[in-house]
Amino acid sequence: MYTSEQILQMVNDGIAAMKYERTPQGLYAPVKYVLSLGGKRIRPVLMLMAYNLYREKPADILTQALAIETYHNYTLLHDDLMDRAEMRRGRPTVHKMWDENAAILSGDAMLVLAYKMMAACPPEKLEQVLKLFTETALEIGEGQQYDMEFETRDDVQENEYIEMIRLKTSVLLACALKIGAILADAPCGDADSLYAFGEKMGLAFQLQDDYLDVYGDPAVFGKKLGGDILCNKKTYMLINALQRADGQQRAELESWLKQTPERSEEKIAAVTDLYSRIGVGELCNEKINDYFRQALECLEQVDIPTERKQPLRDLAQALLNRNS
């Protein structure tokens, strides 16, 4: 069995070795740039770890793991363009480094490259793998659309938010695990349990992002705190704060939601204080821990020896304990 650290090194080496020999280079330079920015590489690591539960050579499906990382970075490239974000992992985003047209076209190329690499799986697995990958890609688009629609709504409910982050974030983690299991000829029940494990872990992971944006250590988190507060993003924290606030707290919160960016530091401090008084930080942590517990229950249902599942359990624990 490989550790998650060993598999991450395998993924990073694979990305570094990727060749872009087609022309024009102007199309592929942003692709290479985006993939060189690093990151946790959680999705390809999960795919290879799921495969390694049943097969001893995870490198046999490295191409498919790189496909899912390429797809994930394609979504980030387009997200950055839609959000007009200027930085990604401490470096300029593609539309700032090049321009918006380059970001659109290179992102499209990444999507096609991801499908090309995913389709290089064994022929007998092709239909099953591409069906899951395609359904996941559609769900991610649906999640992004919900997220956009929430920006103009003041009545977003918790269950709607959870479904949005399930689609936008969780399903790709779940897909990575299940494809790894499919390619390893795992029993259908195990593949489904690994999918559920990834889905619940993804929900905990995204809710933790909500929490860390408010209460994280900026030196460790890697970015300034309060970004979600400044743009009035409909997070788990804000939705529950609006629903649980008393009359005076709600009036204060709604007043700050209308404030202009010139009072950014004051707004972040005031809204954070309101969150603390209302208790949504504790509520969010309870939800994170509940999804983590559900994730481990799903992993427990995978019918292989406990010791072989330990690396996945350790990775999940590390993700839960992260502060960045």
C-alpha positions as CSV (number, residue, x, y, z in Angstrom):
1,M,0.0,0.0,0.0
2,Y,1.2,3.5,-0.9
3,T,0.8,6.4,1.5
4,S,-1.1,9.6,0.4
5,E,2.3,11.4,0.3
6,Q,3.8,8.8,-2.0
7,I,0.8,9.0,-4.3
8,L,0.9,12.8,-4.3
9,Q,4.5,12.7,-5.4
10,M,3.5,10.3,-8.2
11,V,0.8,12.8,-9.3
12,N,3.2,15.8,-9.2
13,D,5.8,13.9,-11.2
14,G,3.2,12.9,-13.7
15,I,2.0,16.5,-14.1
16,A,5.6,17.7,-14.5
17,A,6.2,15.1,-17.2
18,M,3.1,16.1,-19.3
19,K,4.0,17.1,-22.8
20,Y,2.2,19.7,-25.0
21,E,3.6,19.0,-28.4
22,R,0.6,20.2,-30.4
23,T,0.5,23.7,-31.8
24,P,-0.1,26.6,-31.5
25,Q,1.8,26.9,-28.3
26,G,-0.3,29.9,-27.3
27,L,-3.2,27.5,-26.7
28,Y,-1.2,25.1,-24.4
29,A,1.0,27.5,-22.5
30,P,-1.8,28.6,-20.2
31,V,-2.7,24.9,-19.7
32,K,0.8,24.1,-18.6
33,Y,0.9,27.2,-16.4
34,V,-2.4,26.4,-14.6
35,L,-1.3,22.8,-13.8
36,S,2.1,24.1,-12.6
37,L,0.6,26.2,-9.9
38,G,0.4,23.2,-7.5
39,G,-2.4,22.6,-5.0
40,K,-3.4,19.7,-2.8
41,R,-4.1,17.4,-5.8
42,I,-6.8,15.7,-3.7
43,R,-8.9,14.3,-6.6
44,P,-6.1,12.4,-8.4
45,V,-4.7,11.2,-5.1
46,L,-8.1,9.9,-4.1
47,M,-8.5,8.1,-7.4
48,L,-5.1,6.4,-7.1
49,M,-5.7,5.5,-3.5
50,A,-9.1,3.9,-4.3
51,Y,-7.4,1.9,-7.0
52,N,-4.6,0.9,-4.6
53,L,-7.2,-0.6,-2.3
54,Y,-7.5,-3.5,-4.8
55,R,-4.4,-3.3,-7.0
56,E,-0.7,-2.8,-6.1
57,K,0.3,-0.5,-9.0
58,P,-1.6,2.7,-8.9
59,A,0.7,4.2,-11.6
60,D,-1.3,2.0,-14.0
61,I,-4.1,4.5,-14.0
62,L,-2.0,7.7,-13.6
63,T,-3.3,9.0,-16.9
64,Q,-6.9,8.9,-15.7
65,A,-5.8,10.5,-12.4
66,L,-4.1,13.3,-14.4
67,A,-7.4,13.6,-16.4
68,I,-9.4,14.4,-13.3
69,E,-6.8,16.9,-12.1
70,T,-6.8,18.6,-15.6
71,Y,-10.6,18.7,-15.5
72,H,-10.6,20.2,-12.0
73,N,-8.1,22.9,-13.0
74,Y,-10.3,23.7,-16.1
75,T,-13.2,24.5,-13.7
76,L,-10.9,26.7,-11.6
77,L,-9.7,28.6,-14.7
78,H,-13.2,29.4,-15.7
79,D,-14.3,30.1,-12.2
80,D,-11.5,32.7,-11.9
81,L,-12.6,34.3,-15.1
82,M,-16.3,34.4,-14.0
83,D,-15.3,35.8,-10.6
84,R,-12.7,38.3,-12.1
85,A,-10.2,36.8,-9.6
86,E,-6.7,38.2,-10.0
87,M,-4.7,35.6,-8.1
88,R,-4.7,31.8,-7.8
89,R,-2.3,30.1,-5.4
90,G,-0.3,33.2,-5.1
91,R,0.2,33.7,-8.9
92,P,-1.8,35.7,-11.5
93,T,-4.8,34.0,-12.9
94,V,-4.8,33.0,-16.6
95,H,-7.0,35.9,-17.7
96,K,-4.6,38.3,-16.0
97,M,-1.4,36.6,-17.2
98,W,-2.8,36.4,-20.8
99,D,-6.3,37.7,-21.5
100,E,-10.0,36.6,-21.2
101,N,-10.1,35.0,-24.7
102,A,-7.0,32.9,-23.8
103,A,-8.7,31.8,-20.6
104,I,-11.8,30.7,-22.4
105,L,-10.0,28.9,-25.2
106,S,-7.3,27.2,-23.0
107,G,-10.0,26.2,-20.5
108,D,-11.9,24.5,-23.3
109,A,-8.7,22.7,-24.4
110,M,-8.2,21.4,-20.9
111,L,-11.7,20.0,-20.9
112,V,-11.0,18.1,-24.1
113,L,-7.6,17.0,-22.9
114,A,-9.2,15.6,-19.7
115,Y,-11.7,13.6,-21.8
116,K,-8.9,12.3,-24.0
117,M,-6.9,11.1,-21.1
118,M,-9.9,9.6,-19.3
119,A,-10.8,7.7,-22.5
120,A,-7.4,6.1,-22.6
121,C,-8.7,3.6,-19.9
122,P,-9.1,-0.1,-20.8
123,P,-11.8,-0.5,-23.5
124,E,-14.0,-2.7,-21.4
125,K,-14.2,0.1,-18.7
126,L,-14.7,3.0,-21.2
127,E,-18.5,3.2,-21.2
128,Q,-18.8,3.0,-17.4
129,V,-16.0,5.5,-16.7
130,L,-17.1,8.1,-19.3
131,K,-20.8,7.8,-18.2
132,L,-19.8,8.7,-14.6
133,F,-17.3,11.3,-15.6
134,T,-19.8,13.0,-18.0
135,E,-22.6,13.0,-15.4
136,T,-20.2,14.5,-12.9
137,A,-19.2,17.2,-15.3
138,L,-22.8,18.2,-15.8
139,E,-23.5,18.2,-12.1
140,I,-20.6,20.5,-11.5
141,G,-22.0,23.0,-14.1
142,E,-25.4,22.8,-12.3
143,G,-23.7,23.5,-9.0
144,Q,-21.9,26.5,-10.5
145,Q,-25.2,27.8,-11.9
146,Y,-26.9,27.5,-8.5
147,D,-24.0,29.4,-6.9
148,M,-24.5,32.2,-9.4
149,E,-28.2,32.3,-8.8
150,F,-27.7,32.5,-5.1
151,E,-25.9,35.8,-5.5
152,T,-29.1,37.6,-6.3
153,R,-31.3,35.8,-3.8
154,D,-31.9,36.7,-0.1
155,D,-33.9,33.6,0.7
156,V,-31.4,30.8,0.2
157,Q,-32.0,27.9,2.6
158,E,-29.5,25.6,4.2
159,N,-30.7,22.5,2.3
160,E,-30.3,24.4,-1.0
161,Y,-26.8,25.5,-0.1
162,I,-25.8,21.9,0.9
163,E,-27.1,20.7,-2.5
164,M,-25.1,23.4,-4.3
165,I,-21.8,22.5,-2.6
166,R,-22.5,18.8,-3.2
167,L,-22.8,19.4,-6.9
168,K,-20.0,22.0,-7.2
169,T,-17.4,20.3,-4.9
170,S,-18.3,16.9,-3.6
171,V,-19.3,15.0,-6.7
172,L,-15.8,15.3,-8.2
173,L,-14.2,13.8,-5.2
174,A,-16.8,11.1,-5.2
175,C,-16.3,10.5,-8.9
176,A,-12.5,10.2,-8.5
177,L,-12.8,7.5,-5.9
178,K,-15.4,5.6,-7.8
179,I,-13.5,5.7,-11.1
180,G,-10.4,4.4,-9.2
181,A,-12.6,1.5,-7.9
182,I,-14.1,0.8,-11.3
183,L,-10.7,0.6,-12.9
184,A,-9.5,-1.8,-10.2
185,D,-12.5,-4.1,-10.7
186,A,-13.8,-3.4,-7.3
187,P,-17.3,-4.9,-6.4
188,C,-20.1,-2.5,-7.3
189,G,-21.1,-2.2,-3.6
190,D,-17.6,-1.1,-2.7
191,A,-17.5,1.4,-5.6
192,D,-20.8,2.9,-4.4
193,S,-19.5,3.1,-0.8
194,L,-16.4,4.9,-1.9
195,Y,-18.5,7.3,-3.9
196,A,-20.6,8.1,-0.8
197,F,-17.4,8.4,1.3
198,G,-16.1,11.1,-1.2
199,E,-19.4,12.9,-1.3
200,K,-19.6,13.3,2.5
201,M,-16.0,14.1,2.8
202,G,-16.4,16.8,0.1
203,L,-19.3,18.4,2.1
204,A,-17.1,18.5,5.2
205,F,-14.2,20.0,3.2
206,Q,-16.3,22.8,1.7
207,L,-18.0,23.7,4.9
208,Q,-14.5,23.9,6.4
209,D,-13.6,26.4,3.7
210,D,-16.6,28.5,4.9
211,Y,-15.4,28.3,8.5
212,L,-11.7,29.0,7.7
213,D,-12.6,32.1,5.7
214,V,-14.0,33.6,8.9
215,Y,-12.0,32.0,11.7
216,G,-8.8,30.7,10.0
217,D,-5.2,31.9,10.7
218,P,-4.4,34.1,7.7
219,A,-0.7,33.3,7.9
220,V,-1.6,29.6,7.4
221,F,-4.8,30.0,5.4
222,G,-2.7,31.6,2.6
223,K,-5.1,34.5,1.9
224,K,-6.8,37.3,3.7
225,L,-9.8,36.3,5.8
226,G,-13.3,37.6,5.2
227,G,-13.5,37.4,1.5
228,D,-16.9,35.7,1.7
229,I,-18.1,38.4,4.1
230,L,-17.0,41.2,1.8
231,C,-18.9,39.9,-1.2
232,N,-21.9,38.8,0.8
233,K,-21.4,35.2,-0.4
234,K,-24.3,32.9,0.6
235,T,-22.2,30.6,2.8
236,Y,-23.4,28.1,5.4
237,M,-22.3,30.8,8.0
238,L,-24.3,33.7,6.5
239,I,-27.5,31.6,5.7
240,N,-27.7,30.3,9.3
241,A,-26.8,33.7,10.8
242,L,-29.7,35.3,9.0
243,Q,-32.0,32.5,10.1
244,R,-30.9,32.3,13.8
245,A,-30.3,36.0,14.6
246,D,-32.7,37.8,16.9
247,G,-34.3,41.0,15.7
248,Q,-31.5,43.3,16.6
249,Q,-28.8,41.0,15.3
250,R,-30.6,40.5,12.0
251,A,-31.0,44.3,11.6
252,E,-27.2,44.7,12.3
253,L,-26.3,42.0,9.9
254,E,-28.6,43.3,7.1
255,S,-27.1,46.7,7.6
256,W,-23.6,45.4,7.1
257,L,-24.6,43.5,4.0
258,K,-25.4,46.8,2.4
259,Q,-22.1,48.5,3.3
260,T,-19.7,49.6,0.6
261,P,-16.2,48.1,0.2
262,E,-14.6,51.2,1.7
263,R,-15.5,49.9,5.1
264,S,-14.1,46.4,4.4
265,E,-12.1,45.9,7.5
266,E,-14.8,47.2,9.7
267,K,-17.4,45.1,8.0
268,I,-15.3,41.9,8.4
269,A,-14.8,42.5,12.1
270,A,-18.5,43.4,12.7
271,V,-19.9,40.4,10.8
272,T,-17.4,38.0,12.4
273,D,-18.5,39.3,15.8
274,L,-22.1,38.8,14.9
275,Y,-21.4,35.2,13.7
276,S,-19.7,34.6,17.1
277,R,-22.6,36.0,19.1
278,I,-25.2,34.1,17.1
279,G,-23.1,30.9,17.4
280,V,-22.8,29.9,13.7
281,G,-19.2,29.0,14.0
282,E,-20.0,26.2,16.5
283,L,-22.9,25.2,14.3
284,C,-20.7,24.9,11.3
285,N,-18.1,22.9,13.1
286,E,-20.8,20.5,14.3
287,K,-22.0,20.0,10.7
288,I,-18.4,19.4,9.5
289,N,-17.9,16.8,12.2
290,D,-21.2,15.1,11.3
291,Y,-20.3,14.8,7.6
292,F,-16.9,13.5,8.6
293,R,-18.5,10.9,10.8
294,Q,-20.8,9.9,7.9
295,A,-17.8,9.7,5.5
296,L,-16.0,7.3,7.8
297,E,-19.2,5.2,8.1
298,C,-19.3,4.9,4.3
299,L,-15.6,3.9,4.2
300,E,-16.3,1.3,6.9
301,Q,-18.8,-0.3,4.5
302,V,-16.1,-1.0,1.9
303,D,-15.6,-4.7,2.2
304,I,-11.8,-5.0,2.4
305,P,-9.4,-5.4,5.4
306,T,-9.4,-2.4,7.8
307,E,-5.6,-1.9,7.5
308,R,-5.9,-1.4,3.7
309,K,-8.4,1.4,4.3
310,Q,-6.1,3.2,6.8
311,P,-4.3,5.5,4.3
312,L,-7.7,6.8,3.1
313,R,-8.9,7.3,6.7
314,D,-5.6,9.1,7.5
315,L,-6.1,11.4,4.5
316,A,-9.6,12.2,5.5
317,Q,-8.5,13.0,9.0
318,A,-5.7,15.2,7.7
319,L,-8.2,17.1,5.5
320,L,-10.5,17.6,8.5
321,N,-7.6,18.9,10.6
322,R,-6.3,21.3,8.0
323,N,-6.1,25.0,8.6
324,S,-5.5,26.1,5.1
